[in-house]
Amino acid sequence: MLQRRAGKPGRACGDTIPLVAMLRFCYVGAMHWTDRRRRFRAVLSGTRCVYPGSVFDPISARIAEDLGFEVGMLAGSVASYAVLGAPDLMVLTLGELAEQAYRICRAGNLPLLVDADHGYGNALNARRTVEELETAGVAALTIEDTLLPAPFGALGGTRLVPLEEGVGKMRAALAGRQDPSLVVVGRTSAVTATGVADAVARAKAYEAAGVDALFLVGVRTREELEAVAAAIKLPLILGGAGPALMEPDYLSAKGVRICLQGHQPFLAAVRAVHETLKALRGGTPPAEIAATAAPELMRRLTREEAYRGWMQDFLGGR
């Protein structure tokens, strides 16, 4: 588990670091995280909808940053795949999610939005989740009102916690924030789980609780989106949106500032690894495996030039 030190948000600081160095390290980390959080807020306060880069590790985050994505997205399902090789059934722990988010954040400067699911428990757990992910350096996180993990005897469709409990989670999440630039997003699947009217009621309640944006899951039609958009003033984030909504100009006009496109990068990576290993196992010579990253791309993504410079500066014997 990442550890907080000296009351400062930012990088995790270990017990072995001397106190003065530790304080400086935390302060520098906090300032580094704050800049990307401000850039994320600029996206939310802007006038256009952007598509985030779905990332899952340091290399994928660097690719997204180098290609110009404004924000990155670490989904709960992708985190479970990447860390555990397990389906998205809430078997991933908060500590594992925070550690993966930190690895991604420290690898570059891409503002990262993290799916924090239900906050890993009740309202107090949601507050703790914000503390850990803030320390890990994320720019924004979502807390949802889904009843998770699936309770005994209730397998099937998505179930939501009562509205009052959802509001309590949002308030607790906001109370756990130390850096005011960190973005806390209320998330709900109410449109598909309980209907548009309940989605509107929850959106208005979470807005009143003080969240910075609202994440809607499963909106399929323009009518559904417009019903929620008309009821609140918060910027919107969409996940699992229907094909009829995937028009940037329309989304921008309705207050949508981020719209997920899915998590094809991780799925493509899995397929590439599978096909490569299958070919090698089947006897294909390594030199004949064509679909691999070129050495120049690997040098750029691993920031080899910077490391070479540090080696010369610090290991050159001068």
PyMOL commands that set and color helices and strands:
alter all, ss='L'
color gray80, all
select helices_A, chain A and resi 19-44+58-66+76-84+94-106+123-136+163-175+190-193+196-209+222-229+243-245+248-253+264-281+286-288+295-301+304-315
alter helices_A, ss='H'
color red, helices_A
select strands_A, chain A and resi 53-54+72-74+112-115+140-144+183-188+213-217+236-239+256-259
alter strands_A, ss='S'
color yellow, strands_A
deselect
rebuild
show_as cartoon
